[in-house]
């Protein structure tokens, strides 16, 4: 776990552009998303395309951290 937080693994092919995915993330109480290279490559363009739902907090060559902003 990162910084002593509980982690919830999501599939690399999760579609973060879908409202249902955002609702699922919110229901699970997920406040941040860590995107890094473990196994399959992950394209974070869906996260950056939803700036009202996800805010980039950290951007490095192979790692990104997003804050989930779209939960009501």
C-alpha positions as CSV (number, residue, x, y, z in Angstrom):
1,X,0.0,0.0,0.0
2,X,1.1,3.5,-0.8
3,X,1.6,5.8,2.2
4,X,-0.1,3.4,4.5
5,X,-3.5,3.6,2.7
6,X,-5.7,0.7,1.8
7,X,-5.4,0.0,-1.9
8,X,-8.0,-1.3,-4.3
9,X,-6.7,-2.8,-7.5
10,X,-8.6,-2.0,-10.7
11,X,-8.2,-3.7,-14.1
12,X,-5.8,-1.9,-16.5
13,X,-8.7,-1.8,-19.1
14,X,-11.1,0.0,-16.8
15,X,-12.9,2.7,-18.7
16,X,-12.6,5.9,-16.6
17,X,-14.6,7.9,-19.2
18,X,-17.8,6.1,-18.2
19,X,-20.2,7.5,-15.5
20,X,-20.7,3.9,-14.1
21,X,-17.0,3.6,-13.4
22,X,-17.0,7.0,-11.6
23,X,-20.0,5.8,-9.5
24,X,-18.2,2.6,-8.7
25,X,-15.1,4.4,-7.6
26,X,-17.1,6.7,-5.4
27,X,-19.1,3.9,-3.9
28,X,-15.8,2.2,-2.9
29,X,-14.6,5.3,-1.2
30,X,-11.6,5.7,-3.5
31,X,-10.2,9.2,-3.2
32,X,-7.0,8.8,-5.2
33,X,-5.9,6.8,-8.2
34,X,-2.3,5.6,-8.7
35,X,-1.4,4.9,-12.3
36,X,1.9,3.1,-12.8
37,X,3.5,0.4,-14.9
38,X,2.7,-2.9,-13.3
39,X,2.0,-5.7,-15.7
40,X,-0.1,-4.2,-18.5
41,X,0.4,-0.6,-19.7
42,X,-2.3,1.8,-18.7
43,X,-3.4,4.7,-20.9
44,X,-4.4,7.5,-18.5
45,X,-5.9,9.7,-21.3
46,X,-9.4,8.8,-20.1
47,X,-8.6,10.3,-16.7
48,X,-7.1,13.5,-18.1
49,X,-10.1,13.9,-20.5
50,X,-12.4,14.2,-17.4
51,X,-11.0,17.2,-15.5
52,X,-14.2,17.6,-13.4
53,X,-13.9,14.0,-12.2
54,X,-10.2,13.4,-11.9
55,X,-7.4,15.9,-11.0
56,X,-3.8,15.1,-11.7
57,X,-1.7,15.6,-8.6
58,X,1.6,14.0,-9.7
59,X,3.0,13.4,-13.1
60,X,6.2,11.5,-13.7
61,X,7.4,9.6,-16.8
62,X,5.9,6.2,-15.7
63,X,3.6,7.2,-12.8
64,X,0.6,9.4,-12.3
65,X,-1.6,10.1,-9.2
66,X,-5.1,11.5,-9.6
67,X,-7.5,12.8,-7.0
68,X,-11.1,11.7,-7.6
69,X,-13.1,14.9,-7.7
70,X,-16.4,13.8,-9.2
71,X,-18.0,12.2,-6.2
72,X,-21.0,14.0,-4.8
